[in-house]
């Protein structure tokens, strides 16, 4: 278990997350109160998956934003 304090260098930050490189070799991805410690090789694959999910979500919202509301069933 890692017990000493790590020195981190900010790689990127945004409204909801930040990514730091630690001198111990780990990449720290912080979203809200959650921090994931990743191998540096994992970050690009994670970014690819999150990017694909964001694209799918945007497409889903686009397709459903212009759909007219269904009429209520008549009794």
N, CA and C of each residue as an Amber inpcrd file, in Angstrom:
protein
   225
   0.8400000  -1.1960000   0.0000000   0.0000000   0.0000000   0.0000000
   0.8740000   1.2450000   0.0000000   0.4600000   2.2240000  -0.7180000
   1.2050000   3.4660000  -0.8620000   0.9680000   4.3260000   0.3760000
   2.0360000   4.6840000   1.0930000   1.8430000   5.4330000   2.3360000
   2.4330000   6.8320000   2.3070000   3.4170000   7.0970000   1.4620000
   4.0030000   8.4360000   1.4530000   3.1550000   9.3890000   0.6240000
   3.3380000  10.6710000   0.8610000   2.6190000  11.6590000   0.0650000
   3.1940000  11.7030000  -1.3360000   2.3310000  11.7900000  -2.2910000
   2.7490000  11.8670000  -3.6850000   2.7100000  13.3150000  -4.1400000
   3.6210000  13.6440000  -5.0220000   3.5640000  14.9420000  -5.6910000
   2.8640000  14.7220000  -7.0160000   1.8490000  15.5140000  -7.2630000
   1.0630000  15.3630000  -8.4840000   1.2020000  16.5900000  -9.3640000
   1.1560000  16.3350000 -10.6820000   1.2000000  17.3990000 -11.6820000
  -0.1080000  17.3630000 -12.4470000  -0.7910000  18.4870000 -12.5210000
  -2.0660000  18.5760000 -13.2180000  -1.8660000  18.3770000 -14.7170000
  -2.5990000  17.4220000 -15.2820000  -2.5690000  17.1900000 -16.7280000
  -3.7210000  17.9030000 -17.4180000  -4.9010000  17.8630000 -16.7980000
  -6.0820000  18.5080000 -17.3810000  -7.1450000  18.6440000 -16.3050000
  -8.0080000  19.6390000 -16.4770000  -9.1310000  19.7900000 -15.5560000
 -10.3040000  20.3950000 -16.2950000 -11.4780000  20.1290000 -15.7780000
 -12.7040000  20.6590000 -16.3520000 -13.6950000  20.9240000 -15.2450000
 -14.9140000  21.1630000 -15.6390000 -15.9590000  21.5150000 -14.6740000
 -16.2170000  20.3960000 -13.6750000 -16.1340000  19.1390000 -14.1160000
 -16.5120000  18.0240000 -13.2570000 -15.3810000  17.0630000 -12.9200000
 -14.2100000  17.2360000 -13.5220000 -13.1500000  16.2450000 -13.3110000
 -11.7810000  16.8840000 -13.4580000 -10.7840000  16.1780000 -12.9060000
  -9.4010000  16.5640000 -13.1470000  -8.5440000  15.3160000 -13.2380000
  -7.4420000  15.4510000 -13.9710000  -6.5160000  14.3460000 -14.1750000
  -5.1290000  14.8340000 -13.7880000  -4.4810000  14.0580000 -12.9180000
  -3.1430000  14.4070000 -12.4560000  -2.1980000  13.2290000 -12.6550000
  -0.9250000  13.5390000 -12.8940000   0.1210000  12.5280000 -12.9790000
   0.8850000  12.5740000 -11.6680000   1.0320000  11.4170000 -11.0540000
   1.6830000  11.3140000  -9.7580000   3.1410000  10.9120000  -9.9500000
   4.0090000  11.3640000  -9.0500000   5.4160000  10.9840000  -9.1720000
   5.6540000   9.5020000  -8.8860000   4.6390000   8.8030000  -8.3660000
   4.7630000   7.3550000  -8.1670000   4.4150000   6.5910000  -9.4420000
   4.0000000   7.3200000 -10.5020000   3.7120000   6.6970000 -11.7850000
   2.2410000   6.5010000 -12.0710000   1.3790000   6.7410000 -11.1120000
  -0.0610000   6.5640000 -11.3110000  -0.6810000   7.8270000 -11.8920000
  -1.7610000   7.6310000 -12.6250000  -2.5910000   8.7380000 -13.0830000
  -3.8080000   8.7720000 -12.1720000  -4.1050000   9.9390000 -11.6230000
  -5.2470000  10.1040000 -10.7370000  -6.3540000  10.8140000 -11.5070000
  -7.4950000  10.1580000 -11.6270000  -8.6750000  10.7220000 -12.2740000
  -9.6860000  10.9930000 -11.1720000  -9.9780000  12.2630000 -10.9390000
 -10.9090000  12.6540000  -9.8820000 -12.1820000  13.1990000 -10.4990000
 -13.3050000  12.5940000 -10.1080000 -14.6340000  13.0430000 -10.5080000
 -15.4210000  13.2130000  -9.2190000 -15.7230000  14.4610000  -8.8710000
 -16.3990000  14.7090000  -7.6070000 -15.5330000  14.2380000  -6.4500000
 -16.1130000  13.4220000  -5.5810000 -15.3960000  12.9230000  -4.4020000
 -14.6770000  11.6090000  -4.6650000 -14.7100000  11.1170000  -5.8930000
 -14.1180000   9.8220000  -6.2370000 -12.8210000  10.0350000  -7.0120000
 -11.7620000   9.3650000  -6.5790000 -10.4940000   9.3890000  -7.3090000
 -10.1060000   7.9720000  -7.6780000  -9.8370000   7.7650000  -8.9620000
  -9.3430000   6.4760000  -9.4530000  -7.8530000   6.6020000  -9.7010000
  -7.1010000   5.6130000  -9.2620000  -5.6690000   5.5380000  -9.5640000
  -5.5010000   4.5650000 -10.7190000  -4.9840000   5.0580000 -11.8170000
  -4.8760000   4.2680000 -13.0430000  -3.4190000   4.1140000 -13.4630000
  -3.1430000   3.0310000 -14.1650000  -1.8720000   2.9250000 -14.8690000
  -1.9230000   3.9150000 -16.0200000  -0.8200000   4.5590000 -16.3470000
  -0.8400000   5.5320000 -17.4450000  -1.3580000   4.9480000 -18.7600000
  -1.1270000   3.6530000 -18.9920000  -1.5900000   3.0170000 -20.2310000
  -3.1130000   2.8970000 -20.2820000  -3.7660000   2.9560000 -19.1360000
  -5.2160000   2.7900000 -19.0580000  -5.9650000   4.0550000 -19.4800000
  -5.3740000   5.2160000 -19.2630000  -6.0730000   6.4780000 -19.5180000
  -6.5530000   6.6340000 -20.9560000  -5.7380000   6.3840000 -21.9840000
  -6.2500000   6.5290000 -23.3560000  -7.4120000   5.5840000 -23.6620000
  -7.3580000   4.3590000 -23.1680000  -8.4600000   3.4110000 -23.4090000
  -9.7220000   3.8750000 -22.6950000  -9.5800000   4.3910000 -21.4920000
 -10.7330000   4.9120000 -20.7550000 -11.3160000   6.1250000 -21.4760000
 -10.4570000   6.9980000 -21.9580000 -10.9240000   8.1770000 -22.6980000
 -11.6910000   7.7720000 -23.9490000 -11.2250000   6.7240000 -24.6240000
 -11.9090000   6.2420000 -25.8210000 -13.3120000   5.7260000 -25.4900000
 -13.4370000   4.9640000 -24.4130000 -14.7310000   4.4120000 -24.0160000
 -15.6870000   5.5280000 -23.5850000 -15.1950000   6.4660000 -22.7960000
 -16.0500000   7.5730000 -22.3340000 -16.4540000   8.4440000 -23.5220000
 -15.5390000   8.6850000 -24.4540000 -15.8710000   9.4570000 -25.6490000
 -16.9320000   8.7840000 -26.4980000 -16.8100000   7.4580000 -26.6580000
 -17.8130000   6.7120000 -27.4220000 -19.1740000   6.7710000 -26.7360000
 -19.1790000   6.6570000 -25.4130000 -20.4410000   6.7360000 -24.6740000
 -21.0670000   8.1230000 -24.8160000 -20.2520000   9.1690000 -24.7580000
 -20.7640000  10.5310000 -24.9200000 -21.3580000  10.7320000 -26.3110000
 -20.7200000  10.1660000 -27.3310000 -21.2520000  10.2570000 -28.6950000
 -22.5830000   9.5340000 -28.8250000 -22.6700000   8.3490000 -28.2600000
 -23.9280000   7.5880000 -28.3020000 -25.0400000   8.3230000 -27.5660000
 -24.7160000   8.9060000 -26.4250000 -25.7130000   9.6550000 -25.6610000
 -26.1920000  10.8690000 -26.4470000 -25.2680000  11.5860000 -27.0720000
 -25.6510000  12.7500000 -27.8720000 -26.5450000  12.3420000 -29.0370000
 -26.2210000  11.2310000 -29.6970000 -27.0480000  10.7420000 -30.7990000
 -28.4380000  10.3540000 -30.3030000 -28.4920000   9.6620000 -29.1790000
 -29.7760000   9.2570000 -28.5950000 -30.6290000  10.4880000 -28.2820000
 -30.0220000  11.5010000 -27.6660000 -30.7670000  12.7190000 -27.3340000
 -31.2300000  13.4480000 -28.5860000 -30.4020000  13.4690000 -29.6150000
 -30.7710000  14.1210000 -30.8630000 -31.9500000  13.4170000 -31.5210000
 -31.9010000  12.0990000 -31.5670000 -32.9750000  11.3350000 -32.1860000
 -34.2860000  11.4470000 -31.4230000 -34.2210000  11.5610000 -30.1160000
 -35.4380000  11.6080000 -29.3140000 -35.9200000  13.0320000 -29.0420000
 -35.1050000  14.0260000 -29.3290000 -35.5020000  15.4160000 -29.0880000
 -36.5480000  15.8810000 -30.0910000 -36.5320000  15.3370000 -31.2980000
 -37.4460000  15.7910000 -32.3500000 -38.6280000  14.8570000 -32.5490000
 -38.7610000  13.8750000 -31.6920000 -39.8700000  12.9330000 -31.8000000
 -41.1180000  13.5860000 -31.2060000 -42.2190000  13.6360000 -31.9540000
 -43.4410000  14.2460000 -31.3850000 -43.9850000  13.4010000 -30.2360000
 -44.6060000  14.0890000 -29.3110000 -45.1950000  13.3920000 -28.1610000
 -46.3220000  12.4900000 -28.6470000 -46.4200000  11.3130000 -28.0520000
 -47.4930000  10.3680000 -28.4370000 -48.8110000  10.8470000 -27.8600000
 -49.8620000  10.6640000 -28.6480000 -51.2020000  11.0150000 -28.1610000
 -51.6070000  10.0340000 -27.0670000 -52.3110000  10.5170000 -26.0930000
 -52.7640000   9.6400000 -25.0030000 -53.8160000   8.6850000 -25.5290000
 -53.8110000   7.5010000 -24.9830000 -54.7950000   6.4740000 -25.3960000
 -56.1930000   6.9560000 -25.0440000 -57.1150000   6.7210000 -25.9650000
 -58.5010000   7.1310000 -25.7220000 -59.2600000   5.9880000 -25.0890000
 -60.1350000   6.3120000 -24.1690000 -60.9270000   5.2810000 -23.4880000
 -62.2170000   5.0470000 -24.2090000
